[in-house]
Amino acid sequence: MNDEMNGRDAVGASQSDDAQRSDVLNDLHDLQDRYTRMAEHADVLQAKNHALAQALNRAGKELRQAKSQLNSLAQPPENFALFVRVDSSHIDEDGVRHAAAEVIMGSRRMVVPVSSLVNVDRLACGQTVLLNENMVIVATRDLPVAGPVRTVEETLASGRLLLADQSGQLSVAGRASALANEELTRGDRVVVDPSFSFAIEKLARPDEDDLVLEETPDVSFDDIGGLDAQIGQIRDAVELPFLHRDLFERYDLNPPRGVLLYGPPGNGKTLIAKAVAHSLAQGTDGGSGVFLSVKGPEILSKFVGESERIIRSIFDRARRRAADGSPVIVFIDEMDSLLRTRGSGVSSDVETTIVPQFLAELDGIETLNNVMVIGASNRVDMIDPAVLRPGRLDVKIRIDRPRGPQASSILRHYLTDDLPLVGGVTADDLIAVMVGDIFRRDESRHVCDIADDQGAWTSVYFGDLISGAMLRNIVDRAKTAAVKASIAAGSPARLDAAMLGRGIEEEYRESVDSIGGVNPEQWARLNSIESGRVTAMIPVRR
């Protein structure tokens, strides 16, 4: 019985131990789950802490940037000045260099300290420097990008410059170090500092390339028709002095200084000038003749003294180009627009200074060796008489309207036998028909009637107004019609009298239409109508 009881006690004890082990295991599992949850929570907190640290770092950086920007905005302004020279410089007992410099700031001339951060030995006159709030030079800068421009009138013995503004007002300025060894002559342009004390930069010479076309034209006298007599005159006046210098010297004969080609528009004045330049280039050693074509109206300027300066620069250029003995032609087209009669009241009276400047260049102290001036004008009556007198424009050649033989010669340059002509007809045959049609004096070619101051009426016909330019235009009209006919037919059309006749008719009608409402007296002068003073005009009605 005792054994049975002991066995039951042993079984009970074993069950009790199992229960305890089970409780311990459950507690361990609970602890493990709690540890896992705590570890996960710790990871979350660590991630939040890292993000918070990054946010604090960003906030700190932004705060430092804001503080830096605030400090920069609170800095006092700095000033630009022009360095003139070192006023004083010495080294103290500690080996520190102390320097002061003379500067110009606006209209103020000051002596200011130089920071030890700036190398005094490298400062140059005219250089831009930077002054802090204590008026100490703390840095250097490049040249200013803008500034007033002045023209050099004279270089003084001291090296300083006599400058002029656009109104002609004179002032004296020094040279910046950049211009110390620069050769400056009259007419050069320089940039000055805002105080107008120093010239700091030289600019390129203006206007010459824009206002003067330098070339050797390819137009020869063979390209000009109907002007044989005028060509002979101008060749005698212009070519002989250059091609036969020895004979002119032997006879103590001075070549003419200038030639005036005048007459109604469109008759070859400009062509003759170009042919002269071409001929001189071909006839001189090396073919080095130069043709300077001046754009007259562009010389006129609203600024006082500017037109005169441009005229000086043009003649200076001609002298330089002719210095080696090469002939130079200065061609001024529409001369009446530039050199009008002084005091006429028909313009703004700018000619009161332009004409004297031109005359001074033409026959002043500075000689024009190897330079010939050729002028062309449709209104010689408007040119100042002082320009036209002998000794200036010595030779005057009238380029008049072509008559029958001259018109035939001109037409032969544009209507040739190598063109596609209608069968059995030569270019001379067509030209003869054209000349007969153009110079008819009947109602079909009647343009207008004009009256002079005596009340006498005169009829004006198409042939009285014809010009070389109009003759070429007539042929071009017929050629254009032939091109259009060729396109329509799909094969080359041939020029015939009918096409040329239509060209003449179209040109005639344009001439009639162009005179409606014009001033009779001005129209007659421009077209060189020889009928006294024209007071009235009646255009024909078509």
Summary of the structure (lengths in Angstrom):
residues: 542
radius of gyration: 46.8
end to end distance: 165.3
largest distance: 183.0
contacts: 1571
relative contact order: 0.06
helix: 45%
strand: 22%
